[in-house]
């Protein structure tokens, strides 16, 4: 691959601009970068800048790619942090595959002065094999994630999960083959995990396991067949 001449010029110009910024204000610095390549499989390029001033940082960036068969990808991102410890970040990406598929993702997050993050992100895609959508949200120490996928036959799979910092998580999902749910919690030095499974015919498993340091592991479980009658767990 060869570096594109125009991007070389951009990079040279960026160095000159950064030099001017540093000369004008000794307490502030700005650095620019740009690069690209072109070859038998396509081309790609990207660039951005980062600025530092009085304990604060700001960054902006972007990138692009194009394949010879028609696929493409582009996106941008930004980040800033302040001298008081707070910060913000966001991103966005999208693309198109050579076979006709599409995908995209975006998100925005922030951190307050005590270090707690909050925000959300999403992604989606579609193609000949099906489609999917995801979503993640964080607030007050709790992160929630959901996802849905549909295959080419129209069968749908759902998933959701929640994580609470310092307490544990829970997850559940369902699809053509059945459903599940599981949770892990911590209290008074004991970690407990519970799990429930149901297959497509209606048979089920429910179990719980607890571990306490210095005391060991305990486990209980129960199972039913498709008619709901109790059976031995295997």
Beta strands, then each sheet from edge to edge (+ up, - down):
strand 1: 28-39
strand 2: 42-53
strand 3: 56-67
strand 4: 72-81
strand 5: 87-96
strand 6: 102-111
strand 7: 117-127
strand 8: 130-139
strand 9: 142-151
strand 10: 156-164
strand 11: 168-175
strand 12: 178-187
strand 13: 190-199
strand 14: 204-212
strand 15: 216-224
strand 16: 230-231
sheet 1: 1+ 2- 3+ 4- 5+ 6- 7+ 8- 9+ 10- 11+ 12- 13+ 14- 15+ 16-
end
